Amino acid sequence: MTQDVEMKEKDHTTPSHSVTTVVPSTFQNLKEIASLIETGSYTKEVRRIGRAVRLTISLRRKLTASVLSAFLDFALVPGSEAHARLSVYLPKQDEHEMEVDTATSVSQASGKHLLPELEIYCYLLLLLFLIDQKKYNEAKACSSASIARLKNVNRRTVDVIASRLYFYYSYSYELTGELAEIRGNLLALHRIATLRHDELGQETLLNLLLRNYLHYNLYDQAEKLRSKAPRFEAHSNQQFCRYLFYLGKIRTIQLEYTDAKESLLQAARKAPLAARGFRIQCNKWAVLVRLLLGEIPERTIFMQKGMENALKPYFELTNAVRIGDLELFRNVAEKFADTFNADRTHNLIVRLRHNVIRTGLRNINISYSRISLADVAKKLRLNSQNPIADAESIVSKAIHDGAIDATLDHTNGWMVSKETGDIYSTNEPQIAFNSRIAFCLNMHNEAVRALRYPPNTHKEKESAEKRRERHQQEQELAKHIAEEDDDDF
């Protein structure tokens, strides 16, 4: 009886083991991606290459040295020049660590013609692996070698993979603190992409150059490059969001707060939900720009899911500006000085001091019909050698700019407020209503421009096979879009 029971248990366990072996390995997934790249190369379908890159992002965390070594033997001819160039960047491994059968991969690769797309794709895989392993010097050398190889390849099917290589090329140098060294090379690559009509490469390289300039606070040079760069329709939502963010930062430093606010809010709205870090940065700059414009951001901005702790310093700063308390503003600025310096927003917060004083003065103007300049200085907490003279100059400047509706009595040292009229008798409601209408119209126009249709859809009907293939691609895209966006940002 015991033997029968044991035999039944063994028979019961064998099917579950066979089910687990059906799950494809990382190497098998990479082989499928390679076949997808081959098909896209031969048929000149760029969308297949883009699909292969998206599928790669989901496998990024599963890459190992043994899998990459086997894939190089499969995709490239062992002993070839390309195989030798790429194998240098793989770490040495023991024989017992091999997870796949490299003999079959070598026999399959021996009869293949070497495609530039597959070689460039192997560079991308190695670069992702080295960055994830925190081998930044090796990643820097690998990225430089890939860029040198890319300069000799002029194929539209390579552009999607090349744009990713450009990004990780700049990122590897940024991680090692040597971002300034590649600025000239990025400019040369941008010129090459322009001559080759590689619009996706132009988008990526322009954003990398703007990031390079802004990293070293070279805002004037960034604006000159941006204004002279060729204009074209955006092809990547991620690159367009980055461009809007950099444009908003440039406009903020140049005191063009209205344009900066529109760019930053649009970048935060267009960014995917998975790109939390990018959206946090956009919201930080947008909050400061709105405060500099004299607006008070809504509380819901600071209560967004996953952003409460990151936006807490800016929430307290907004509260200080809303109240108009200069002492509270100083305390918040000192308390979170390290955070503001890390975000590179300290200079903008210094500019906010004038807005805090104006807000406090506006509250005084509403509360008092007449108040002495000494009391104004006391309520604004002006800590200076001659606070009364400072208060007089601040009040006169605010009256001249139209911030408050009051007059100065110099003989008695008073600020006399005028009676507040009905705001609906002015043009201010009409201006606010017009700005909201313009915002909605711009959003509608952008949504219409973002619609894309396959070419010649009005001439031919979709077959059942093509319909199934399209549904499969849409499902895979929806499955991997979150991981892709998280990696990009």
JONOR-V800122 format. One record per backbone hydrogen bond with DSSP energy under -0.5 kcal/mol. CO is the residue of the C=O (numbers start at 1). NH is the residue of the N-H. Records with the same first field share a line. If there is no record, write none. Layout:
CO: NH ; NH
This chain:
1: 5
2: 6
3: 7
4: 8
5: 9
6: 10
7: 11
8: 12
9: 13
10: 14
11: 15
12: 16
13: 17
14: 18
15: 19
16: 20
17: 21
18: 22
19: 22 ; 23
20: 23
25: 29
26: 30
27: 31
28: 32
29: 33
30: 34
31: 35
32: 36
33: 37
34: 38
35: 39
36: 40
37: 41
38: 42
39: 43
40: 44 ; 45
44: 46
45: 48 ; 49
46: 50
47: 51
48: 52
49: 53
50: 54
51: 55
52: 56
53: 57
54: 58
55: 59
56: 59
57: 60
59: 62
60: 63
64: 68
65: 69
66: 70
67: 71
68: 72
69: 73
70: 74
71: 75
72: 76
76: 78
77: 80
80: 84
81: 85
82: 86
83: 87
84: 88
86: 89
87: 90
94: 97
95: 98
100: 102
101: 105
102: 106
103: 107
104: 108
105: 109
106: 110
109: 112
115: 119
116: 120
117: 121
118: 122
119: 123
120: 124
121: 125
122: 126
123: 127
124: 128
125: 129
126: 130
127: 131
128: 132
129: 133
130: 135
131: 134
134: 136
135: 139
136: 140
137: 141
138: 142
139: 143
140: 144
141: 145
142: 146
143: 147
144: 148
145: 149
146: 150
147: 151
149: 152
150: 153
152: 154
155: 158
156: 159
158: 162
159: 163
160: 164
161: 165
162: 166
163: 167
164: 168
165: 169
166: 170
167: 171
168: 172
169: 173
170: 174
171: 175
172: 176
173: 178
174: 177
178: 181
179: 182
180: 183
182: 186
183: 187
184: 188
185: 189
186: 190
187: 191
188: 192
189: 193
190: 194
191: 195
192: 196
193: 198
194: 197
197: 199
198: 202
199: 203
200: 204
201: 205
202: 206
203: 207
204: 208
205: 209
206: 210
207: 211
208: 212
209: 213
210: 214
211: 215
212: 216
213: 216 ; 218
214: 217
217: 219
218: 222
219: 223
220: 224
221: 225
222: 226
223: 227
224: 228
225: 229
236: 240
237: 241
238: 242
239: 243
240: 244
241: 245
242: 246
243: 247
244: 248
245: 249
246: 250
247: 251
248: 252
249: 253
250: 254
251: 256
252: 255
255: 257
256: 260
257: 261
258: 262
259: 263
260: 264
261: 265
262: 266
263: 267
264: 268
265: 269
266: 270
267: 271
272: 275
274: 276
275: 279
276: 280
277: 281
278: 282
279: 283
280: 284
281: 285
282: 286
283: 287
284: 288
285: 289
286: 290
287: 291
288: 292
289: 293
290: 295
291: 294
295: 297
298: 301 ; 302
299: 302 ; 303
300: 303
301: 304
304: 307 ; 308
307: 311
309: 312
311: 315
312: 316
313: 317
314: 318
315: 319
316: 320
317: 321
318: 322
319: 323
320: 324 ; 325
324: 326
325: 329
326: 330
327: 331
328: 332
329: 333
330: 334
331: 335
332: 336
334: 337
336: 340
337: 341
338: 342
339: 343
340: 344 ; 345 ; 346
341: 344
345: 349
346: 350
347: 351
348: 352
349: 353
350: 353
351: 354 ; 355
352: 356
353: 357
354: 358
355: 359
356: 360
357: 361
358: 362
359: 363
360: 364
361: 365
362: 366
363: 367
364: 368
369: 417
371: 415
372: 376
373: 377
374: 378
375: 379
376: 380
377: 381 ; 382
381: 383
382: 384
384: 387
386: 390
387: 391
388: 392
389: 393
390: 394
391: 395
392: 396
393: 397
394: 398
395: 399
396: 400
397: 401
398: 402 ; 403 ; 404
399: 402
404: 406
405: 418
407: 416
408: 410
409: 413 ; 414
413: 373
414: 409 ; 416
415: 371 ; 417
416: 407
421: 423
422: 425
423: 426
427: 431
428: 432
429: 433
430: 434
431: 435
432: 436
433: 437
434: 438
435: 439
436: 440
437: 441
438: 442
439: 443
440: 444
441: 445
442: 446
443: 447
444: 448
445: 449
446: 450
447: 451
448: 451
454: 457
456: 459 ; 460
463: 467
464: 468
465: 469
466: 470
467: 471
468: 472
469: 473
470: 474
471: 475
472: 476
473: 477
474: 478
475: 479
476: 480
477: 481
480: 484
481: 485
482: 486
483: 487
484: 488
485: 489
